[in-house]
Amino acid sequence: MKSSVSLMTLCGALLLSAPLSSQAQNTPAAKPTASADSRQALVDKLLSLWRVEDVAVVMVQRPAASAMEQARIALQGRVSQEKRDRTLKDISSDVQTYVDEATPIARDSAQRLVRPTLSPLLLAQFSDEELRQIIALLESPVKKKFEKLVPDLERALGEKVAEDSGAAINPKLQTMTQAVGLKLRAASIAP
C-alpha cells in the first residue's frame, strides 16, 4: 500500500506540476529579458570603461604618421636642410588637417558601432560574473595609478635604452637611412 501511495503521490505531483511548468513555459520571456537587460547593462558599462572607440583615433593617426615618416625619408639627402624643414612643415600642416578632419568621423563611427558590434561578442563569451570581474579590473584604482605612471616608465626606459645602446644603434640607423635615400633617389632618377 505504501508503494501505491508513493506512486499516486508521485503521479499527483507530476499532474499538478504539469500546468505550472506549461504556465512557466508561457511566461519565461519576462525573466530572460530582465536578465538580458542586466547583462547588457554590464556590457555597456564595460564598453564605457574600456574606451575601445579610441581605436578609431589610432586608425586615423597611423597613416598620418606613416606619411610624415615617408616624407622625411624621401627628402633626406635630396634637398638642403632648410628646404627639407620647410617642406616637412608644409606636409605636417596637410597631415594635421587630415587628422583633424578624419578623427571626428572615425570616432563617431566607432561610437555608433561599438555596442552593436562588440556587445554580442562579449555577451557570448563572458558570464555575468566574468563581466563584473572585468569591470572591477577596469575601475581599479591601482590600474588607474599604473596607467598614469606608464608614460613616465616608458620615457625612463627609453632614455636608458638610448643612452645604453645609442652608440651602437645610431650608425646602423644612419646606414639604413642612407641606403633607403639612395634607393629612393635612384628610383626617382631612373626612367
C-alpha positions as CSV (number, residue, x, y, z in Angstrom):
1,M,0.0,0.0,0.0
2,K,2.8,2.3,0.8
3,S,4.2,1.9,-2.7
4,S,0.9,2.7,-4.3
5,V,0.5,5.8,-2.1
6,S,4.0,6.8,-3.2
7,L,3.2,6.1,-6.8
8,M,-0.1,8.0,-6.5
9,T,1.7,10.9,-4.8
10,L,4.3,11.0,-7.5
11,C,1.7,10.9,-10.2
12,G,-0.3,13.6,-8.5
13,A,2.7,15.8,-8.1
14,L,3.5,15.3,-11.8
15,L,0.0,16.2,-12.8
16,L,-0.1,19.2,-10.5
17,S,3.3,20.4,-11.8
18,A,2.3,19.9,-15.4
19,P,0.1,23.0,-15.6
20,L,2.6,25.0,-13.6
21,S,5.5,24.1,-15.9
22,S,3.4,24.8,-19.0
23,Q,2.4,28.1,-17.5
24,A,6.0,28.8,-16.6
25,Q,7.0,28.0,-20.2
26,N,4.4,30.6,-21.4
27,T,5.8,33.3,-19.2
28,P,9.6,33.0,-19.1
29,A,10.0,35.9,-21.5
30,A,9.9,38.3,-18.7
31,K,12.8,36.7,-16.7
32,P,15.2,36.4,-19.6
33,T,14.5,39.9,-20.7
34,A,15.4,41.2,-17.2
35,S,18.5,39.1,-17.2
36,A,19.3,40.1,-20.7
37,D,18.9,43.8,-19.7
38,S,21.1,43.4,-16.7
39,R,23.7,41.5,-18.8
40,Q,23.6,44.3,-21.5
41,A,24.0,46.9,-18.7
42,L,27.1,45.1,-17.6
43,V,28.5,45.0,-21.2
44,D,27.5,48.7,-21.7
45,K,29.4,49.6,-18.5
46,L,32.4,47.6,-19.6
47,L,32.4,49.3,-23.0
48,S,32.2,52.8,-21.4
49,L,35.2,52.0,-19.1
50,W,37.2,50.3,-21.9
51,R,37.0,53.3,-24.3
52,V,37.5,50.9,-27.2
53,E,36.4,53.6,-29.6
54,D,39.9,55.1,-29.3
55,V,40.9,52.5,-31.8
56,A,39.4,54.8,-34.4
57,V,41.9,57.6,-33.4
58,V,44.8,55.1,-33.9
59,M,43.4,54.1,-37.3
60,V,43.4,57.8,-38.4
61,Q,46.8,58.6,-36.9
62,R,48.7,55.6,-38.3
63,P,48.6,56.6,-41.9
64,A,49.3,60.2,-40.9
65,A,52.5,59.2,-39.0
66,S,53.4,56.9,-41.9
67,A,53.1,59.8,-44.4
68,M,55.3,62.0,-42.3
69,E,57.9,59.3,-41.9
70,Q,57.9,58.6,-45.7
71,A,58.2,62.3,-46.4
72,R,61.2,62.6,-44.1
73,I,62.9,59.6,-45.7
74,A,62.1,60.8,-49.2
75,L,63.6,64.3,-48.5
76,Q,66.6,63.2,-46.6
77,G,69.8,63.8,-48.6
78,R,67.8,65.2,-51.6
79,V,67.4,68.8,-50.5
80,S,69.0,71.2,-48.2
81,Q,68.2,71.1,-44.5
82,E,66.4,74.4,-44.8
83,K,64.2,73.2,-47.7
84,R,63.6,69.9,-46.0
85,D,62.4,71.6,-42.8
86,R,60.2,74.0,-44.8
87,T,58.7,71.1,-46.9
88,L,58.1,68.9,-43.8
89,K,56.4,71.8,-42.1
90,D,54.1,72.2,-45.1
91,I,53.5,68.5,-45.2
92,S,52.8,68.5,-41.5
93,S,50.1,71.0,-42.0
94,D,48.4,68.8,-44.6
95,V,48.7,65.8,-42.3
96,Q,47.3,67.7,-39.4
97,T,44.3,68.8,-41.5
98,Y,43.7,65.2,-42.4
99,V,43.9,64.1,-38.7
100,D,41.6,67.0,-37.6
101,E,39.0,66.2,-40.2
102,A,39.2,62.4,-40.2
103,T,39.3,61.8,-36.4
104,P,35.8,63.0,-35.6
105,I,34.4,61.0,-38.5
106,A,36.1,57.8,-37.3
107,R,35.3,58.4,-33.7
108,D,31.6,59.0,-34.4
109,S,31.5,55.8,-36.5
110,A,33.2,53.8,-33.7
111,Q,30.9,55.2,-31.1
112,R,27.9,54.3,-33.2
113,L,29.1,50.8,-34.0
114,V,30.8,49.7,-30.7
115,R,27.7,48.5,-29.0
116,P,26.1,46.5,-31.9
117,T,29.4,45.1,-32.9
118,L,31.0,44.2,-29.6
119,S,28.1,43.5,-27.3
120,P,27.1,40.2,-28.9
121,L,30.7,39.0,-28.8
122,L,31.1,39.9,-25.1
123,L,27.7,38.5,-24.2
124,A,28.5,35.2,-25.9
125,Q,32.0,34.9,-24.4
126,F,31.6,36.0,-20.8
127,S,29.3,35.1,-17.9
128,D,27.8,37.8,-15.7
129,E,30.4,37.2,-13.0
130,E,33.2,37.5,-15.6
131,L,31.8,40.7,-16.9
132,R,31.7,42.0,-13.3
133,Q,35.3,41.0,-12.8
134,I,36.4,42.8,-16.0
135,I,34.5,45.9,-14.8
136,A,36.2,45.7,-11.4
137,L,39.6,45.5,-13.1
138,L,38.9,48.5,-15.4
139,E,37.6,50.5,-12.4
140,S,40.5,49.5,-10.2
141,P,42.3,52.5,-8.6
142,V,45.6,50.5,-8.9
143,K,45.1,50.2,-12.6
144,K,44.4,53.9,-12.9
145,K,47.5,54.7,-10.9
146,F,49.6,52.3,-13.1
147,E,48.2,53.8,-16.3
148,K,49.2,57.3,-15.1
149,L,52.7,56.1,-14.5
150,V,53.1,54.3,-17.8
151,P,54.3,57.3,-19.8
152,D,57.0,58.0,-17.2
153,L,58.0,54.4,-17.1
154,E,58.2,54.2,-20.9
155,R,60.2,57.5,-21.1
156,A,62.6,56.4,-18.3
157,L,63.3,53.1,-20.1
158,G,63.5,54.7,-23.5
159,E,66.1,57.2,-22.2
160,K,68.2,54.4,-20.6
161,V,68.0,52.2,-23.7
162,A,69.0,55.2,-25.9
163,E,71.9,56.0,-23.5
164,D,73.0,52.4,-23.3
165,S,72.6,51.4,-27.0
166,G,72.6,54.7,-28.9
167,A,76.2,54.5,-29.9
168,A,75.7,51.0,-31.4
169,I,72.3,51.8,-33.0
170,N,72.8,55.3,-34.4
171,P,75.4,54.2,-37.1
172,K,73.1,51.4,-38.1
173,L,70.2,53.9,-38.3
174,Q,72.3,56.2,-40.5
175,T,73.3,53.4,-42.7
176,M,69.7,52.3,-43.2
177,T,68.5,55.9,-43.8
178,Q,71.3,56.5,-46.4
179,A,70.6,53.2,-48.2
180,V,66.8,54.0,-48.4
181,G,67.6,57.5,-49.5
182,L,70.0,56.3,-52.2
183,K,67.4,53.8,-53.5
184,L,64.7,56.5,-53.5
185,R,66.9,58.9,-55.4
186,A,67.9,56.1,-57.9
187,A,64.2,55.2,-58.4
188,S,63.2,58.9,-59.0
189,I,66.0,59.4,-61.5
190,A,65.6,56.2,-63.4
191,P,63.1,56.2,-66.3
